[in-house]
């Protein structure tokens, strides 16, 4: 296993020169360039988390977190696609083995998922007729499959679960059968390609309707007993990686940016020294908190079969905090870099855009921390994916 992990680390670190060479192209295209898409497939990134008996590489979620942080230190958009893509294996246990074998049939096969139930799935013989517009489908340009969240209808009425809640499925379909829309025109995370797509009265077979949030898994691996609070853990590695990259860039700039005496160079300024020290401390502490929170929850799942509400709340607040701490660290570095931070030839302005963009994701918004606070006060969470 050690050799297996070392190989994956070597493969991942070998992405660095490819990613750095393509940063400007990713921003211009508003998706991953072909060079990075090929590099991901060559390294079998999309099956990293998938259990070995389903054809994947079966890595531990903690390793996925560390790898995602590493790639995000090269570039935030690529790191986001790495975290999303390498996490596609979390879908495998929600599919029959036959369907999973098709979806994950090769190293280039990947899925773009839109989680919010913005579509309408009308129950028909053998499956559903799905219509809807779905957003935030990161990596859809290189995907072969898409997943869109839908409320299930019987005729004109929403179908309810036994508990009385609206029933939600996530409809899996070949990308060739949907319409990809050009709406991803953003300030930050441009290269993620997180654009929208449409399904129009598309037939989705019964076994392509996933119960992504809730419902019993179809595979025994403990990965599929993780609660929905797991969604966002690997993503929290992205802002941490962006912040790490900003700190490294400030150190590099300080070594290069000299001033004629008696003015101090950038490295000699106390403000720069504080920014580097504080930013590193903030990132290190936030990273440790997120990893520790997940480790505790993961142990509960493996040993007891499920995670406690307290552990779920701890992981949620740790991930939100990691994002907020990363944003603070990048802002420290951006300010310390002075006028150099304005130029696209340096990575600071991209890091600032990207880290703020990550904070806009649902799992990092203030409502998630508020729900964690509700649990700490003995109240139930309000969000369905808590």
C-alpha positions in Angstrom: 0.0 0.0 0.0 2.9 2.4 0.8 4.3 1.9 -2.7 0.8 2.4 -4.2 0.5 5.8 -2.3 3.9 6.9 -3.3 3.1 6.2 -6.9 0.0 8.3 -6.7 1.9 11.1 -5.1 4.5 11.0 -7.9 1.9 11.0 -10.5 0.1 14.0 -8.9 3.2 16.1 -8.4 4.2 15.5 -12.0 1.1 17.6 -12.9 2.8 20.8 -11.6 4.6 21.9 -14.8 1.7 21.0 -17.0 -0.7 23.0 -14.9 1.5 26.0 -14.5 2.1 26.1 -18.3 -1.7 26.1 -19.0 -2.9 28.7 -16.4 -3.6 31.5 -18.9 -5.2 29.1 -21.4 -7.6 27.8 -18.7 -8.7 31.3 -17.9 -9.2 32.2 -21.5 -11.1 28.9 -22.3 -13.1 29.0 -19.1 -12.5 25.2 -18.8 -9.6 22.9 -18.4 -7.3 22.9 -21.5 -6.9 19.6 -23.3 -3.3 19.2 -22.0 -4.7 19.0 -18.4 -7.6 16.8 -19.4 -5.2 14.3 -21.0 -2.9 14.5 -18.0 -5.8 13.6 -15.6 -6.8 10.6 -17.7 -3.2 9.4 -18.0 -3.0 9.4 -14.2 -6.4 7.8 -13.7 -7.5 10.7 -11.5 -11.2 10.1 -11.9 -11.2 6.6 -10.3 -8.9 7.4 -7.3 -11.7 7.2 -4.7 -13.6 4.4 -6.4 -13.2 1.0 -4.5 -10.9 -1.5 -6.1 -13.6 -4.1 -6.7 -15.5 -1.5 -8.8 -12.4 -0.9 -10.9 -11.0 2.0 -9.0 -7.8 2.7 -7.1 -9.5 2.7 -3.7 -7.6 5.5 -1.9 -8.5 6.8 1.5 -10.5 10.1 1.6 -7.8 11.7 3.7 -5.3 11.0 0.9 -7.7 12.5 -1.6 -7.9 15.7 0.6 -4.0 15.9 0.6 -3.7 15.4 -3.1 -6.4 17.9 -3.9 -4.6 20.5 -1.7 -1.4 19.8 -3.5 -2.8 20.4 -7.0 -4.7 23.5 -5.8 -1.4 25.0 -4.8 -0.5 24.9 -8.5 -3.8 26.4 -9.6 -7.2 26.7 -7.9 -9.4 25.8 -10.9 -7.4 22.7 -11.7 -7.4 21.8 -8.0 -11.1 22.1 -7.9 -11.6 19.9 -10.9 -9.1 17.4 -9.4 -11.1 17.4 -6.1 -14.4 17.0 -7.9 -13.1 14.5 -10.4 -11.2 12.3 -8.0 -14.3 12.2 -5.8 -16.5 10.8 -8.6 -16.0 7.4 -7.0 -18.5 8.5 -4.3 -21.2 7.9 -6.9 -20.2 4.3 -7.5 -21.9 2.9 -4.5 -25.2 4.5 -5.4 -25.3 2.7 -8.7 -25.8 -1.0 -9.6 -22.5 -2.7 -10.5 -23.6 -2.9 -14.1 -24.2 0.8 -14.4 -21.1 1.7 -12.4 -19.0 -0.5 -14.7 -20.2 1.6 -17.7 -19.7 4.9 -15.9 -16.2 4.1 -14.7 -15.2 1.9 -17.7 -11.9 3.8 -18.4 -9.5 6.4 -17.0 -11.0 9.2 -19.2 -14.6 8.6 -17.9 -15.8 11.3 -15.6 -19.1 12.7 -14.3 -20.2 16.4 -13.9 -22.8 16.7 -11.1 -25.3 19.3 -10.3 -26.6 18.6 -6.8 -29.4 21.0 -6.2 -32.9 19.6 -7.2 -33.7 22.1 -9.9 -35.2 19.6 -12.4 -38.4 17.7 -12.7 -38.4 13.9 -13.0 -41.8 12.5 -13.9 -42.2 8.8 -13.0 -43.0 6.6 -16.1 -42.7 2.9 -16.9 -39.1 1.9 -16.5 -37.8 5.2 -15.3 -38.3 9.0 -15.5 -38.9 11.7 -18.1 -36.5 14.5 -17.0 -36.7 18.2 -17.8 -34.7 20.9 -16.2 -31.8 23.3 -16.2 -28.9 22.4 -13.9 -26.0 24.6 -12.7 -22.5 24.4 -11.2 -21.6 21.4 -13.3 -17.8 21.6 -12.7 -15.7 19.8 -15.3 -18.6 19.2 -17.7 -16.5 19.9 -20.8 -14.4 16.8 -20.2 -17.2 14.7 -18.8 -18.9 11.8 -20.5 -21.8 11.7 -18.0 -23.9 14.3 -16.2 -26.0 14.1 -13.0 -28.8 16.5 -12.3 -30.9 16.8 -9.1 -34.7 16.5 -9.6 -37.9 16.5 -7.6 -39.8 13.3 -8.5 -43.4 13.9 -9.8 -46.3 11.5 -10.4 -48.2 13.4 -13.0 -48.5 17.0 -11.8 -47.9 16.2 -8.1 -44.6 15.9 -6.3 -44.0 12.5 -4.9 -43.3 12.3 -1.1 -41.0 10.0 0.8 -42.4 7.8 3.6 -41.3 10.6 6.0 -43.5 13.1 4.1 -40.6 15.0 2.4 -40.5 15.7 -1.4 -38.6 12.8 -3.0 -35.4 13.7 -4.8 -33.4 11.7 -7.3 -30.3 12.5 -9.2 -30.7 11.6 -12.8 -27.6 10.1 -14.6 -27.4 10.6 -18.3 -24.8 10.6 -21.1 -23.5 14.1 -21.8 -24.2 13.6 -25.4 -28.0 13.6 -24.6 -28.0 17.0 -22.9 -27.4 20.5 -24.0 -24.4 22.3 -22.4 -24.9 26.0 -22.0 -22.3 28.7 -22.2 -23.0 30.6 -18.9 -19.7 30.3 -17.0 -18.5 33.9 -17.3 -16.9 34.6 -13.9 -14.2 36.5 -12.1 -12.8 33.6 -10.1 -12.3 29.9 -10.8 -12.7 30.5 -14.5 -10.9 27.3 -15.5 -13.3 25.0 -13.7 -15.9 25.1 -16.5 -18.7 25.0 -14.0 -21.3 25.9 -16.5 -25.0 24.9 -16.8 -26.7 22.2 -18.9 -30.3 21.3 -19.8 -32.3 18.1 -20.1 -35.5 18.3 -22.2 -38.0 15.5 -21.7 -35.1 13.0 -21.5 -35.9 9.4 -20.6 -33.7 8.3 -17.7 -33.9 4.5 -16.9 -34.8 3.5 -13.3 -31.3 2.3 -12.5 -29.9 5.7 -13.6 -31.8 7.5 -10.9 -29.5 7.9 -7.9 -30.5 8.5 -4.3 -27.4 10.6 -3.8 -28.4 12.1 -0.5 -30.2 9.4 1.5 -31.3 5.9 0.7 -29.3 2.8 1.4 -26.0 2.4 -0.6 -25.6 -0.5 -3.0 -22.0 -1.2 -2.0 -20.6 -2.3 1.3 -17.5 0.0 1.3 -17.6 2.4 4.3 -17.1 5.2 1.8 -20.8 4.9 1.0 -21.8 5.2 4.6 -20.3 8.7 5.0 -22.9 11.4 5.7 -23.6 14.3 3.4 -21.3 16.4 5.6 -18.5 14.5 3.7 -19.5 16.5 0.7 -17.2 19.5 0.9 -14.3 17.9 2.8 -12.1 17.4 -0.3 -13.3 20.8 -1.6 -12.0 22.5 1.5 -8.6 21.4 0.4 -8.9 23.7 -2.6 -8.8 27.1 -0.8 -6.1 25.7 1.5 -4.0 24.8 -1.5 -4.7 28.3 -3.1 -3.5 29.9 0.2 -0.4 27.7 0.3 0.4 28.7 -3.3 0.0 32.4 -2.3 2.4 32.0 0.6 5.0 30.3 -1.6 4.6 33.1 -4.2 5.1 35.8 -1.6 8.3 34.0 -0.4 9.5 33.9 -4.0 8.7 37.5 -4.6 10.5 38.6 -1.5 13.6 36.8 -2.6 13.4 38.7 -6.0 12.2 42.1 -5.0 15.1 44.2 -3.8 15.3 47.9 -3.1 18.3 50.3 -3.3 19.7 51.2 0.1 18.7 52.5 2.5 15.2 51.2 1.7 14.6 47.7 2.9 13.8 44.9 0.4 10.5 43.1 0.5 12.0 40.3 2.7 13.4 42.8 5.2 10.1 44.5 5.9 8.4 43.5 9.2 5.1 43.7 7.5 6.2 41.0 5.0 7.6 38.9 7.7 4.3 39.1 9.7 2.3 38.3 6.6 4.3 35.2 5.8 4.3 34.0 9.4 0.6 34.7 10.0 -0.6 33.3 6.7 1.3 30.0 7.2 0.0 29.7 10.8 -3.6 30.3 9.7 -3.4 27.7 6.9 -1.6 25.1 9.0 -4.1 25.4 11.9 -7.1 25.3 9.6 -5.8 22.3 7.6 -5.1 20.4 10.8 -8.6 21.1 12.1 -10.3 19.9 8.9 -8.2 16.7 8.7 -8.7 15.9 12.4 -12.5 16.5 12.2 -12.7 14.2 9.2 -10.5 11.5 10.8 -12.8 11.4 13.8 -15.9 11.1 11.7 -14.3 8.5 9.4 -13.4 6.4 12.4 -17.0 6.5 13.6 -18.3 5.4 10.2 -15.8 2.5 9.9 -16.3 1.3 13.5 -20.0 2.0 14.2 -21.5 2.2 10.7 -22.5 5.8 10.9 -21.3 9.3 12.1 -22.8 11.1 15.1 -24.4 14.5 14.6 -21.6 16.0 16.7 -19.0 14.7 14.3 -20.9 15.9 11.3 -21.2 19.4 12.9 -17.5 19.4 13.7 -16.6 18.6 10.1 -18.9 21.2 8.7 -17.6 24.0 10.9 -14.0 22.9 10.2 -14.5 23.0 6.4 -16.2 26.5 6.5 -13.4 27.7 8.8 -10.7 26.4 6.5 -12.2 28.3 3.7 -12.5 31.5 5.7 -9.0 31.1 7.0 -7.6 30.5 3.5 -9.3 33.7 2.3 -7.6 35.6 5.1 -4.2 34.1 4.3 -4.5 35.0 0.6 -5.5 38.6 1.5 -2.4 38.9 3.8 -0.1 37.8 1.0 -1.9 40.0 -1.6 -1.4 43.1 0.5 2.2 42.3 1.4 3.1 41.9 -2.3 2.2 45.5 -2.9 1.9 46.7 -6.5 3.3 43.4 -7.8 0.1 41.8 -6.8 -1.8 43.6 -9.5 0.0 42.0 -12.4 -1.2 38.8 -14.1 2.5 37.7 -14.3 2.3 37.1 -10.6 -0.2 34.6 -9.1 -1.7 36.9 -6.4 -4.6 38.4 -8.3 -5.7 35.0 -9.5 -5.4 33.5 -6.0 -7.5 36.4 -4.6 -10.2 35.9 -7.2 -10.2 32.1 -6.8 -10.2 31.9 -3.1 -13.2 34.2 -2.9 -15.0 32.2 -5.5 -14.6 29.0 -3.5 -16.2 30.7 -0.5 -19.3 31.1 -2.5 -20.0 27.4 -2.7 -23.0 26.2 -0.8 -20.9 24.0 1.6 -18.8 27.0 2.7 -21.4 29.6 3.1 -22.5 31.1 6.4 -25.6 28.9 6.6 -23.4 25.9 7.1 -21.6 27.4 10.1 -25.0 28.5 11.5 -26.2 25.0 11.3 -23.1 23.7 13.0 -23.9 26.3 15.7 -27.5 25.0 16.0 -26.2 21.5 16.6 -23.8 22.8 19.3 -26.8 24.4 21.0 -28.8 21.2 20.9 -31.0 22.1 17.9 -31.5 20.1 14.7 -29.8 21.4 11.6 -32.0 23.1 9.0 -30.1 22.2 5.8 -31.0 18.9 4.2 -27.4 18.1 3.3 -26.0 18.7 6.7 
